[in-house]
Amino acid sequence: MASIRLLHLGKLGPEALHRAYAGLAEAQKGQDAPILLLAQSDAHLSLGAAQGPGAELDRLACERLDIPVLRRPLGGGVVWVDPGQLNYFFIFPMVAGMRRAPELFDRIVPWVLAVHAHFGLEVEARGGQDFWCRGRKIGGTGAASIGHSLVMGGSFILDARWTSFADCVAAPSAGFRTWLKEALEEGLCSWSRFLDRVVGPEAVLEACPALLRAAGWDVVVARPTEAERGAMTHAELEDVDWEQAVRRRVRAGIKLKTGAFLTEQHWPEGEWLRVWTENGVFRRVAGSAWRVGQESMLAGLQPGSARLDEGLWKLVGNGAALWGERLSETAVWTD
């Protein structure tokens, strides 16, 4: 049975949270046991390693709502972190044979599913990085190599709130932000919504050791060593440069969840198009060329289909070819 060190650091400030797993990874040596770090954090926005804040976020909204913005060492898109989540980070020495994120994801899946099941939530892994429950996303992961270790982070979303996140995302229009809030409300969920009660992080922490053992780990509940504490304190995070010239991770919009994207583009003379794609079809489409309330006319149609051509003709007549091109240009289907 493989050993793992279980470290619980309580509630940390945003910078301390990301310095913690980065420092632990930098201090880890090849012969060391893997680490599972658990911690909560104050509300903040965490940018993926390759994202530009100016392209992804509304700076004035972040400042008005007093939401800190940090760039984390892990990959993926913008992540909302708040006290309603219990964050976990698996830190594996790569010499131990765990070198790729998909391998580490497969290794942690039994434990993540077992934690949810312990509290009455039947969860499945999807897309090699996400967790879903009753048709809604209930968690995601991001990974990166730090030092000589592979790190994968995620969170148990016990009682999260998405409103501040949606308010801080860069939005080309008020309508885009409204759709974003609706999509998040529908597509993402927390434990409290499914269970009709709030499970405290203490209950999850209490259950973790036994569930790790059931998933095949020899658990050692530990504290950071002096060397690890020093590495956590001095771990460097990349500065957030709001003027950084980096394109948006999702062209003209944002990824909502696996297989779902919200995008919007504008053209001269006030013409615009907003597109919500999901599972290979158009979920919802609105534009300046047709009336409010007609956005459902293209719902459920596939790109390039005859039915889509017919729907566009009904909406805009002779402008069908132009708006078909714009629809193709605006819609995003994959990462």
Secondary structure, 3 states (H helix, E strand, C coil): CEEEEEEEEEEECHHHHHHHHHHHHHHCCCCCCCEEEEEEECCEEEECCCCCHHHHECHHHHHHCCCCEEECCCCCCCEEECCCEEEEEEEEEHHHCCCCHHHHHHHHHHHHHHHHHHCCCCCEEECCCEEEECCEEEEEEEEEEECCEEEEEEEEECCCCCHHHHHHECCCCHHHHHHHHHHHHHHECCHHHHHCCCCCHHHHHHHHHHHHHHCCEEEEEECCCHHHHHHHHHCCCCCCCCCCCCCCCECCEEEEECCEEEEEEEEHHHEEEEEEEECCEEEEEEECCCCCCCHHHHCCCCCCCHHHHHHHHHHHHHHHHHHHHHHHHHCCCCC
